[in-house]
Structure formats: C-alpha cells, structure tokens
Amino acid sequence: MSEIGAGDAVTTAAAAVGWRRAGLAGAAIGVIAAGAAAGVAVERLTVGRGMRRRARLALDATGPYGSLRGLPGRAAADDGTELYYEVDEVEPDGGTDTADGGSGTGSHAATGTGTRRRRLFGRKAPAPVTVVFSHGYCLSQDSWHFQRAALRGLVRTVHWDQRSHGRSERGRAQAQGVPVGIDQLGRDLMAVIEAAAPEGRLVLVGHSMGGMTMMALADQFPALIRDRVAAVAFVGTSSGKLGEVDFGLPVAGVNAVRRVLPGVLRALGSQAELVERGRRATADLFAGLIKRYSFGSRDVDPAVERFAERLIESTPIDVVAEFYPAFTEHDKSGALPAFRAAPVLILAGDKDLVTPSSHSETIADQLPDAELVIVPDAGHLVMLEHPETVTDRLADLLVRVGAVPATANVGGHGSTAQQPGD
C-alpha cells in the first residue's frame, strides 16, 4: 500500500485521464483527490509548472536516497519468477559504512543533522544473523534507505524486491492470468531466504505489504519461524480487515471507491500505456496525493517527498491493478501466534491513513509480549519520515537478540519532518 493507500493514490491520480475517457465513476476520484487538488491549486497561484518540473529534476539529480547498492543475487520463485535481492555483508573489522560508501557524508549530510553516534551494548559476541527487509506495495527495497545506511557493516542484511516491483521480474504466473495473493508473496520470501540466507538466525523486518508477506511465510512455513527466526519487526502493517479502512474519507466517498475501484483498476490495467501518459500529465495532483497518503507531518524534506514519488510512480499501473485485490482478501491473524516465541517490534505512525495504527494494536493483542511503538506525527512511510525513531527501535531489537557486535556504533538519522516551531 503506499503502498495500499498511496497505491490507491497512484491509481486515482493516473485515472484522471483513463476514467474520463472510459466514463467510469469520475466522482470517486473527485472524493479522493479533493484535498490534494486544493493544495495543488494554491501552489499554482505562486509557482509555475515549469518551475515545479525543474525542481523535481533537480531533486532527482542530487538526492542521495535509494543510491545504496549491495552484492546482487537472484532467487527463483516457485513459478519461475526471478526475484532480485542484494546482500550487505558485515565489515571484516566490524567498522561501519556510510550512505555514500565511507566518506562520512551521504544521508547524514542530506538531512542536515550531522553525524550522531549511538552506542549499542552487548555482553558477548553475537551468533551470525541475517536481517531480511521486505518492502511494501508500489515501493522497492530502496524504501529502507535510512535503515540500510545506519546498519551497513554492523550486521548482514538482505534487501529484496517483491515480484513485479523494483528490479525483480514481472510475476510469470500473473502474466498467465493467475491472480497474485499474499500467500504467493510468502513463498517468494522463502525462496529469497533459501538463496540469500540458507543458514543462521534471521531477523525479519517488513513494512506494510512486507509485513503481510512475513505473516504468510509464518502461515506456510512455521518450522522456519520456530527454528531460525530470532526476532521480528512489523512496520505499518496489518493482519487483515483492510477492506474496512476508510483512508480518511467520508463514508459516502469510501463506499463509492469500494464499489468502483476493482473494476476501474482492471480497466486501467488493460490500458497501461494510456494511463501512464495520464499519470505524467497529472504529476502535480499525484504529488499531492503521495504526500497525503504517505506522510503525517506538517512539512517533510522535499527530497524525501520526491524520493517517495519516484518509488511509487515507478510501479506500472497494471502491476498496481493486479496486486490490489490481494489486500481486501488478506487475513493472516491466525499466523501471528507463530511469532510468540521471538522478540517482536510493532511500529506504526499515528496518522497512517493506509494501515491505521489500530491495525498494529490488533497485532499487538495477538502478541502480548511485543513492543508496540506508535510514532507521533507520522504517516504510512514512517521509516522515511521519521527514520531516527524506526532505526533506534530496530537497533534495540537487534541488541536484544545479540545480532550486532558487542560494541558498535549506529549512525543516527534525524527526522525529515519539520515540527511546529521549527
């Protein structure tokens, strides 16, 4: 979802052209887009379209986000789909890497916060651990940029792109008309683990659809969770009942969207080229929708906003369409008890319109020993909006299971959102 809501934002923004030509429920996009469009209209009074376009290009050229790369690999899913992943290995001397590969600048300089070092304490050398990061709908492995930068060189990590996202291959089963489901994503994660981390303990970290993928993994491979998973982190995710989310809309608007969206998505997916042109033509509205459904803060670093736009707009509309039905069918509450034996972190933004924090509280009810963190002034992309909080809580989880060296430093990343009074 920004996944789900920002994925909805993508589809509705893109639909501006496609719906008009197809004559399909134009009122629904009006309901979703009204708030964002109002903000865009105000902006247009003072900022020309050409200037906005140049600003986007400048941010694309200079923004460091999503630039981190590791050792590439490919895993084969059970339908033959090639899943792309990257491995960041532990530095031989236990030292740390920075976002630009060791210069000490990178994302520290980008956020303007300077380098803060946070001491992590442990009593004994950790056993080998691999941290596997799973991203959400309409995103890619690069959505973990801040956490990846902070943990580089300290612990072995695997970052992978879900099927049809990022650098992974378009789902072969989907090309043959097989609907994608969350269970399929769980099997995909198993294939990545078998290829990239066949031995040793695991820490599973998932955002939104990535968290659902982890639940599907536990549902189908409970022995893996029991025998190898040392800890789990769920970030802005849900175990089910996503069909009841209102996305911050009035009742009439949400009901209209629920009625027409599945059919609209199918129509849009069949006219991908037309819709992609429409998406580009409605870039301003698209940006407003992304901000509304991705972030909860009053003001977010423009480079981070643009990074989120790039991640989401890179997902083809036909992929958006084929994944969406899986979320209304998703129900993995029965798989959650499989995680009770491991330390669990559950984290969500208090202003998340996509997977509201109440869904994280529901997960916590099933995992009473878990740490539940509700981040103030945060939306769905909390790991980009408030990376400091997410990284700190994740680092503490890794300390608890001995996944980091006895004495190590994690580079701090300040919030990218301006707070009242800044």
Buried (B, 14 or more C-beta within 10 A) or exposed (E): BBBBBBBBBBBBBBBBBBBEEBEBBEEBBBBBBEBBBEBBEEBEEEEEEEEBEEEBEEBEEEBBBBBBEBEEBBBBBEBEBBBBBBBBEBBEEBBBBBBBEBEEBBBBBBBEBEBEEBEBEBEEEBEEBBBBBBBBBBBBBBBBBBBBBBBBBBBBBBBBBBBBBBBBBBBBBBEEEEEBBBBBBBBBBBBBBEBBBEEEBBBBBBBBBBBBBBBBBBBBBBEBBEEBBBBBBBBBBBBBBBEEBBBBBEEEBBBBBBEBBEEBBBBBBBBBEBBBBBBEBBBBBBBBBBBBBBBBBEBBBBBBBBBBBBBBBBBBBBBBBBBBBBBBEBBBBEBBEBBEEBBBBBBBBBBBBBBBBEBBEBBBEBBEEBBBBBBEBBBBBBBBBBBBBBBBBBBBBBBBBBBBBEEBBBBBBBBBBEEEEE
